[in-house]
Amino acid sequence: MTGQPLKSDAKLTKKYYMGLPDGVFLVSSVGGFTPFDRDFAESVVPSAERNAQWQRICEKRVDGRGCEVFATEEDFKTYQNRWKKTPEGRWVMMPEKT
């Protein structure tokens, strides 16, 4: 199923991060006030580059916070596009199109 997280609301610890497969799209649950504002959203790099990416995660202060993992960046964008703002100003997720 596209547009759905593989894992939702996991805690972004170094151990969890180091165990993720290369290439999945990691998104922090921390960000602004819309589903489009995330403090960290990157594809997980190969293991030789992970310490540098972990440093970016820590610099953004999203370590130890919630995160979501998507198969691809495209799946994340599909997920984002399902969010719509109501006339009352609340964000709601629309049902997935079949």
C-alpha positions as CSV (number, residue, x, y, z in Angstrom):
1,M,0.0,0.0,0.0
2,T,1.6,3.3,-1.0
3,G,1.3,6.4,1.0
4,Q,1.4,4.6,4.3
5,P,4.2,4.6,6.8
6,L,6.0,1.2,7.3
7,K,6.4,2.2,10.9
8,S,4.6,5.0,12.7
9,D,5.5,6.8,15.9
10,A,8.6,4.9,16.7
11,K,11.1,6.5,19.0
12,L,14.1,7.8,17.1
13,T,17.0,6.4,19.1
14,K,20.4,5.8,17.7
15,K,19.9,2.1,18.1
16,Y,16.6,2.2,16.2
17,Y,18.1,4.4,13.5
18,M,21.2,2.2,13.0
19,G,18.9,-0.8,12.5
20,L,16.9,0.8,9.7
21,P,17.5,-0.5,6.1
22,D,19.4,1.7,3.7
23,G,17.2,3.9,1.5
24,V,14.0,4.0,3.6
25,F,12.6,7.5,4.1
26,L,12.8,8.7,7.7
27,V,10.6,11.5,8.8
28,S,10.5,13.1,12.3
29,S,7.1,13.6,13.9
30,V,8.4,17.0,15.1
31,G,7.8,20.0,13.1
32,G,5.4,22.9,12.4
33,F,1.7,23.1,12.6
34,T,0.8,21.3,9.4
35,P,1.5,17.8,8.1
36,F,4.0,19.4,5.6
37,D,6.4,20.9,8.2
38,R,8.8,18.3,9.5
39,D,12.2,19.1,11.1
40,F,13.9,16.1,9.5
41,A,13.0,14.1,6.4
42,E,15.7,12.2,4.6
43,S,16.5,8.8,3.0
44,V,18.5,6.7,5.3
45,V,22.1,6.6,4.0
46,P,24.4,3.5,3.8
47,S,26.1,2.5,7.1
48,A,29.4,4.1,6.2
49,E,27.6,7.5,6.2
50,R,25.3,7.0,9.1
51,N,27.3,8.8,11.8
52,A,27.1,12.0,9.8
53,Q,23.4,11.6,9.3
54,W,22.9,10.9,13.0
55,Q,24.7,14.1,13.8
56,R,22.1,16.0,11.6
57,I,19.3,14.3,13.4
58,C,20.8,15.4,16.7
59,E,21.4,18.9,15.5
60,K,17.7,19.1,14.5
61,R,16.9,17.9,18.0
62,V,14.6,15.1,16.8
63,D,16.6,12.3,18.5
64,G,14.5,10.6,21.1
65,R,11.3,11.9,19.5
66,G,8.7,10.2,17.4
67,C,9.4,9.3,13.8
68,E,7.8,7.6,10.9
69,V,9.5,5.4,8.3
70,F,8.3,5.2,4.7
71,A,9.5,2.9,1.9
72,T,10.3,5.9,-0.3
73,E,10.1,9.7,-0.4
74,E,7.3,9.3,-2.9
75,D,5.2,7.3,-0.4
76,F,5.7,10.1,2.1
77,K,4.5,12.7,-0.4
78,T,1.5,10.6,-1.2
79,Y,0.8,10.4,2.6
80,Q,1.1,14.2,2.9
81,N,-1.2,14.9,0.1
82,R,-4.0,13.0,1.8
83,W,-4.1,15.7,4.5
84,K,-6.7,18.4,3.9
85,K,-7.6,21.5,5.9
86,T,-11.3,21.8,7.0
87,P,-13.2,25.0,6.9
88,E,-12.7,25.2,10.7
89,G,-9.0,25.2,10.2
90,R,-8.3,21.6,11.4
91,W,-6.1,19.2,9.4
92,V,-7.8,15.8,8.7
93,M,-6.5,12.8,6.7
94,M,-8.7,11.9,3.8
95,P,-9.5,8.2,3.1
96,E,-7.0,6.5,0.7
97,K,-8.2,6.4,-2.9
98,T,-8.8,2.9,-4.2
